[in-house]
Amino acid sequence: MDRKLLGLKKEKLSHFRLYWHDIVGGRNPTAVPVVPPSSNSSTAFGMISVIDDPLTMGPELSSKMVGRAQGFYSSASQQEVGLLMAMNFAFMEGKYNGSTITVLGRNTVFSKVREMPVIGGSGLFRFARGYVQLRTHWFDPTTGDAVVEYNCYVVHY
């Protein structure tokens, strides 16, 4: 593949930290269940939620929003709370404005640290690959709302 013909520059590694705000309760949820879980499951097996979650620079929802996580997650494990997550991080601010990265993977939400692959991207993240490392910053078991820290490591042109 001729990088110059495609207008691609030198490959580089970018690292950035974002906070993902999954708001399940309240008047303006950003995660909406579209398929309910199995009635006899302790892990919410079978549940599917569509998301349009804010991505911010800090853990507070009032901190600068740089994009949105748009996609879905599904409870895909019968033994533990394990989600299949498929989402685009759509950037709306700064040098990545208009670009996306795509994350697809397994998230065992009660593990201290989780990892999911970056499988692609658009704009400045064309041909992206890499991974995201997740840590729960805050979780409200009553509402299901959560703030998760995402450390993103992305190789791109």
C-alpha positions as CSV (number, residue, x, y, z in Angstrom):
1,M,0.0,0.0,0.0
2,D,1.4,3.4,-1.0
3,R,0.8,5.8,2.0
4,K,1.5,8.8,-0.1
5,L,-1.1,7.9,-2.7
6,L,-3.7,7.6,0.1
7,G,-2.5,10.9,1.6
8,L,-1.3,9.2,4.8
9,K,1.5,10.6,6.9
10,K,3.9,8.8,9.2
11,E,2.3,6.3,11.6
12,K,2.2,7.5,15.2
13,L,0.9,6.5,18.6
14,S,-1.5,8.8,20.4
15,H,-2.5,8.5,24.1
16,F,-5.4,10.3,25.6
17,R,-7.7,9.9,28.7
18,L,-11.4,10.4,28.6
19,Y,-14.3,9.9,31.0
20,W,-17.4,8.0,29.7
21,H,-20.6,9.0,31.4
22,D,-23.3,6.3,31.2
23,I,-26.5,7.8,32.5
24,V,-29.2,5.2,32.9
25,G,-31.6,6.9,35.3
26,G,-33.2,10.4,35.5
27,R,-35.0,12.5,33.0
28,N,-32.3,12.5,30.3
29,P,-30.7,9.1,30.1
30,T,-27.9,8.5,27.7
31,A,-28.2,4.7,27.8
32,V,-31.6,3.3,26.9
33,P,-32.5,-0.4,27.2
34,V,-34.0,-1.7,24.0
35,V,-34.1,-5.4,24.9
36,P,-34.9,-6.4,28.5
37,P,-32.7,-9.0,30.3
38,S,-33.8,-12.6,30.8
39,S,-36.2,-12.7,33.8
40,N,-34.2,-15.4,35.6
41,S,-30.7,-13.9,35.2
42,S,-28.6,-12.5,38.0
43,T,-26.2,-11.0,35.4
44,A,-28.9,-9.2,33.2
45,F,-28.1,-11.7,30.5
46,G,-29.7,-10.8,27.2
47,M,-30.1,-7.1,27.9
48,I,-29.2,-4.6,25.1
49,S,-28.9,-0.9,25.6
50,V,-28.2,1.8,23.0
51,I,-25.9,4.6,24.1
52,D,-25.1,8.2,23.3
53,D,-22.8,8.9,26.3
54,P,-20.9,12.1,26.9
55,L,-17.1,11.9,26.8
56,T,-15.4,14.5,28.9
57,M,-11.9,15.5,29.9
58,G,-12.5,15.1,33.6
59,P,-14.6,12.8,35.8
60,E,-17.3,15.5,36.4
61,L,-20.1,15.7,33.8
62,S,-19.6,19.5,33.9
63,S,-16.0,19.2,32.7
64,K,-15.3,19.9,29.0
65,M,-17.1,17.5,26.7
66,V,-14.9,16.4,23.8
67,G,-17.2,13.9,22.1
68,R,-19.8,11.2,22.5
69,A,-19.7,7.4,22.7
70,Q,-22.4,6.1,20.4
71,G,-23.3,2.5,20.0
72,F,-24.6,-0.3,22.2
73,Y,-23.7,-2.7,24.9
74,S,-25.2,-6.1,25.6
75,S,-25.0,-8.3,28.7
76,A,-23.4,-11.4,27.1
77,S,-22.4,-13.5,30.1
78,Q,-24.4,-15.8,32.2
79,Q,-21.7,-16.3,34.9
80,E,-20.7,-12.6,35.6
81,V,-21.7,-9.1,34.5
82,G,-19.8,-9.1,31.2
83,L,-20.8,-6.8,28.4
84,L,-20.2,-6.9,24.7
85,M,-19.6,-3.3,23.8
86,A,-19.6,-1.8,20.3
87,M,-19.2,2.0,20.1
88,N,-17.7,4.8,18.2
89,F,-16.0,7.6,20.1
90,A,-17.2,10.6,17.9
91,F,-14.9,13.6,18.7
92,M,-16.4,17.1,18.5
93,E,-13.7,19.3,19.9
94,G,-10.0,20.0,19.5
95,K,-7.6,18.5,16.9
96,Y,-9.7,15.3,16.6
97,N,-13.0,17.1,15.8
98,G,-14.9,15.1,13.3
99,S,-12.8,12.0,13.7
100,T,-13.8,8.7,15.3
101,I,-12.3,5.6,16.9
102,T,-14.3,2.3,17.0
103,V,-14.1,0.1,20.1
104,L,-15.4,-3.4,20.1
105,G,-14.9,-5.9,22.9
106,R,-15.7,-7.6,26.2
107,N,-16.1,-5.5,29.4
108,T,-16.3,-7.4,32.7
109,V,-17.6,-4.3,34.5
110,F,-16.7,-5.4,38.1
111,S,-13.0,-6.1,37.3
112,K,-10.7,-3.3,38.5
113,V,-9.0,-2.9,35.1
114,R,-10.5,-3.9,31.7
115,E,-9.2,-3.7,28.2
116,M,-10.9,-3.6,24.8
117,P,-9.5,-3.3,21.3
118,V,-9.7,-0.3,19.0
119,I,-10.6,-1.8,15.7
120,G,-10.7,1.2,13.4
121,G,-11.4,4.9,13.0
122,S,-12.1,7.7,10.6
123,G,-10.8,11.2,9.9
124,L,-7.4,11.6,11.7
125,F,-7.8,8.0,12.9
126,R,-8.0,6.3,9.5
127,F,-6.5,2.8,9.8
128,A,-6.5,3.1,13.6
129,R,-5.7,0.2,15.8
130,G,-4.9,-0.1,19.5
131,Y,-6.7,-0.6,22.8
132,V,-8.5,1.2,25.5
133,Q,-8.0,0.5,29.2
134,L,-11.0,1.1,31.5
135,R,-11.3,1.8,35.2
136,T,-14.6,2.5,36.9
137,H,-14.3,6.0,38.5
138,W,-17.8,6.0,40.0
139,F,-20.8,3.7,40.0
140,D,-24.3,4.1,41.6
141,P,-25.8,0.7,42.1
142,T,-29.3,2.2,42.7
143,T,-29.6,4.0,39.3
144,G,-27.0,2.1,37.3
145,D,-25.2,5.4,36.4
146,A,-21.5,5.1,36.0
147,V,-18.4,7.2,35.1
148,V,-15.6,5.2,33.6
149,E,-12.1,6.4,32.9
150,Y,-10.8,5.4,29.4
151,N,-7.1,5.5,28.6
152,C,-6.9,5.2,24.9
153,Y,-3.8,4.1,23.0
154,V,-4.2,4.5,19.3
155,V,-1.8,3.9,16.4
156,H,-2.8,5.9,13.4
157,Y,-1.4,8.0,10.5
